[in-house]
Amino acid sequence: METMTPKERIKNTLSGKEVDHIPFAVLNGQSWIAARNGLTMSGLLDLPDAGAQLLVDAYRELGTDILTSGCSAAWPMISAMGGSVDMNALSAEIVSRPLDTIDGIAGYDVTKVISDMKKYHYYQRTLDQLRNMRSLVGDRIMIGGGFFGPFTMAAQMLGVEQFMIELIDGEEEDVRRIVDFAAEIVIAYLEDLIENGLDLITIPEPVASGDLIKPDLYEQFVLPADLKVRERLADKCPDVLVHICGRTDRLVAAVAAAGFSVFSVDSIDMVKAQNDAGGRCALFGNLSPALVLAAKSSDEVYEISKALCEQMKPFGRFILAPGCDLAPNIPLENIQAMARAAHESQTD
């Protein structure tokens, strides 16, 4: 088969068409790239081109078929709502939350929060970064981006622990109200990213992990909000990747049935996941960043990646990737070993 561009390879994978080889990608990687260059995320965004050239060069060195931009959404939202963020931390850390109680969301006007969020310095620098990256790579490669999905974004306003308490013991109406509020922020942010060159929406929902909530709560609160995001943006950007950390084996069928393009999964049984997906969406994963990529040699990572690619060939619709974002202690050669295994996996 003739060699494809990275974008063609990903688009064909998402639609279940033939590819020259299994694609490779990382979920995000910006913190890993920043740390490798002695930068924080704010330092990256404050480079003259907002870090675009550094990111493009790093992703090329990794061998990924998808680039990533747009990773600042929670910071400007928190600041616009009256919370505070330490921008000198590697990934930027929330120092104080805007809400003490979940019903405090009633005191905010979502239109004003969105307007104030868009004025935030690092929000605008994120848009600059994406626009500059698109200029550098043209249309040969997809750029994915987002930050958190509505459910996880809502948890950032209150704090995950308190949000979990409200989810279990609080009023359903209160939970829906704050998640819907967050969905409007996510949609507004993604609209700006799309306008500046984004062509793959990513919706990470780490707070929806099976380690934190049961599948019925996922279908009750998380899935409807993520679908709202997808449906509102479908005409502008139809390809959507959903990521959930940890135990997701009981969520694959629901995500696939909902019609998302690709489900990014952690260290779960991939054959079972493919059977549960039933060809309705692509799967993205699933080497553990901690137990495999940070702990094993590059030769071991290559063999594990090669075996997974062989296992996934009969199913198609698979992108080899880490099961979550990259930790700073993961060696470059281990990520490149994954890319090499994918590039050598001829599928014809």
N, C-alpha and C positions, 0 to 999 in steps of 0.2 A: 504494500500500500504506500502511496506517495506520502512523504512527510507533511504533517499538518502544522499549522501555526498553533501556538498554545491556546488561543481563543477557539479555534476550530475544534481542537481536541476536547476542550471542556464542554463546548456547546453540544458536540456529538455525544459525549458521555451523558450529559444531562437528559438528552432526548432519546437515549438508547440506540444510537446509531454506531456504526463501526468506527474504530479509532486505530491509529497506527501502533500506539502502545498505551498502557494505563497511565493516566496523568498522575502527577505528584503535586501536592500543595501543602502549605502550612496554614493553620487557622488564622493566625494574625502575624506574630513574629516581630512586631515593631518594638516592644520592650526589649526583646533579645538583641535586636539590631542596635538599638540605642545603647544598651549596656556594653555591648561589644566595642562600641566606639567612645566609651567614657561619657555618655550623655544621659540625661534624664529625658522623659518624654517632652517636657517643656523646652529643654535645651535643643532637642531635635526640631521641634516646631519653630524655634526662634532662629534657626539657621536661615541665611538669606533667601533660600528657595523653599523654606519650611521643611527641609530634609528630603525633598523629592529625589535628587540625584543619589544621595546616600542610600535611600531605600531601594531605588531601582537597581543600583549596582549590587546591593546585598542580596536582593531576591534573585538576580541573575546568577550570583555566586552559589546560592542555595540550589538552583535548578528548578524552581517552582513554576508551575503553569498558571498560577493566579497571583497577582500582586494584591496588597492590602493598604488601604488608607482609611481615614475617617475614624479615629479612635479617641475622640475627646468628648463625646456627647454628655457623659454624666457630670463632668467637671463644670461646664457652663450652666447646666441645669441646676446643680446644687448651689452654685453661686447666685444665680438669678432668683432662687427661692430663699436666699438668706443664709445658707450654710457656708462652710468654708472648706477649701481644699489646699493641701500642701503641694505646691507644684514643684518643689525641689526633690521630692521623693521619686524613685525610679519610675514608677507607673502612675504617679500622682495619687495621693491618699486623701480620703475624705476625713477631715478633722472634726467637723461638727455637722450634724444632719439638720435639715430645715424643719422637720416635723418631730414633735414630742409624742403626739398621738395620731392615730390614723384619721380621725375625723377633722384634724387640722387642715386637711387638704381643701375643705370647704372655704377656707379663707383666702384661697389663691384663684386668680383669674388665669386660665391656661393661655389665653391669647397674649396677656402681658408677660407671662413667664417666657413664652416663646420669643416674643419681641426682645426682651432683655437678654435672653440666652444668645441670640444672634449678634448682639453687640460685644459679646465677650471676646477678648483678644484671641484666645486659643481656639475658639470656634472659627473665627475668620482665618486663622492660620491653617487650620485643618482643611478648609476649602481651598486655600492657596496651595497646600501640599498636593491635594488630589488633582487640581487643575494642572499643576506643574508636572506631576507624574504622567498624566494622560498625554501631555504635550511631548514628553520624552519617549513614550512607548507607542504612540499612535493607536491603531485599532487591532494590533496583532495579539494583544493579550488582555484578558479580563482583569478589571480592578474591582475587588470586593471591598465592602466596608459597611460599617454600622458601629455599634458599641455594645449596647444591651437591648434586649427586647423589652416590651412594656412591663411584664411581670417583674423582671429583675430590676428595671429602672425604678419601678414603684418601691421595691425593697430598699433601694439606695436612699430614698427620701426619709425613710423611717429607721433604717438599720435592719439587717437581715433577721436577727434574733427576734426583735419586736414584731417584725412583719410576720414571721412564722407563728407567733402567739396569736396575732390577729386572725391569721388564716384558719387556725384551728378553733379558737375560742371566741372570736369576734363576730361581728355582723357581716353576713354575705354582702349586703348592700354597700357597706363601707369599703370592703375589699374591691368590689367591682368599680366603685367610684374612683379610687386611687389608681387602679390599673388602667382604666379608661383615660384618666388624666395623663398618665405616662404614655399611653399609646399616641395621643395627639402630639406630644413632644417628639416621640420617635419618628412619626410620620413627617413632621415638619423638618426634622434634621435630615432624614433620608431624601426628602424632596430636594434639599439644597445640595446634597452629595450627588444625586443623579444629575442635577443641572450642571455640575462641574466635572462630570466624566465617569461617575460610578455606573457599572453595568452588571454587578452582582450584589444584591442586597444580602447582608448577613445579619441574622437575628440570633445572637447568643443569649441563652436563657439559663445561666448556671444555677440560679436559685430554683429552677424547676427540676433539678436533679432528682432522680429516684432515691438518692440518699437523704433528701430533705422532704419531699412530698410524695404522696401516693398517686397512682395514675388517674384516679377519679378527680382529684384536685387539679391535676394537669388539664384534663378535658373540661373541667368546669371553669377555670380561671385563666389558664395560660393560652391554650389553643385558640379560644375565640379572639383574644387580643392580638395574637400573632397573625391570625387570618385577617383581622381588620386591617393590619398594616399591609399585608400582601394585596388585599383586594383594592385598597385605596391607591396603591402604587402600581397596579398591574399594567396599566396602559403605558407607564413611563419606564418600568423596569420589571419584566416578567420573571426573571430568574431569582429565586430566593433560597438561601441556605439557612437552615435552622441548626444551631448547635446547643446541645445540652450535655453537661458534664456528668461523670459518674455512671450510676446504674440507669441505663436507658433501654434495656432489653424489652421492658414491658410497654414502651412508648412507640416502638418502631412502626407497628401496624397503624396506629392512630396518625402519626406524622405522615406516613405514606398515603393513607387514605385521604388526608386533607389536601393533598395536591401540591405540597412544596417540592421544589426542584431537587433538593439534596438535603440529607440529614447527616450532620457531623456527629459522630458517636465516639465514646471513650472505649475502654478496654472491655468490650462485650464479645460474645460469640458471633462472629461475622457471618458464618454460614446460616445460623438461625435468623440473624437480622435480615439477610438477603431473602430468605424464605418468607419472613414476616412482611417484608416490603413488597414482595411479589412483583417486582419490576415496575412499581408505580413511582418510585423516586430513586435517585442515585444515593449511594452511601459514601461517606467521606470519613476516613480513619485508618487504623484505630490504635497505633502504637503508643503505649503509655510514655509520656514525657519523663516521668520519674523512674519507673521500673525498667524501662527499656532504653530510652534515648540518653538519659543521664547516667545510667548504671552499667551499660554494656559497651563492648568495643565496637568499632566501626564494622569489623568483619561480622560480628554477631548481629548487629543491626541490619546489615545487608542481607544475611541469610534469613532472618525473620521477615524482612520486607519482601524478599523474593518468594518465600513460601506463601505469604499472604496473597501476593499478586497471582500466583498459580492457583490458589484456592478460589479466588474471586473471578478468574477468567470465564468460567462457564456461565456466570450470572450476568456479566457486563455491568454497566452503570456503577462503576467503582472508581474512586479517587483515593490513592494511597496518601495518607497524611498522619501526623501525630493525632492522638486522641483528644488533645486540648492544646492550649497555647504553649509556647516554648519558654521554659525556665532559663534564666541567664547562665546556668551551669552546664547546659547541653553543648557538647563539642560540635564545632562546625562540621567535622568529618563524619559525624553520625547522621546529621541531616543530609549531607551529600550522599551518604551510603543509601539512604532511602530513595533519593532522586535517581541514583544509578540503577537500583533494582527496578524502579518503575520504567525508566527509559529503555531497559533491556527486555522488558516484558512484551515482546511482539504479540499482537492479538489476532493476526490474520492466519 
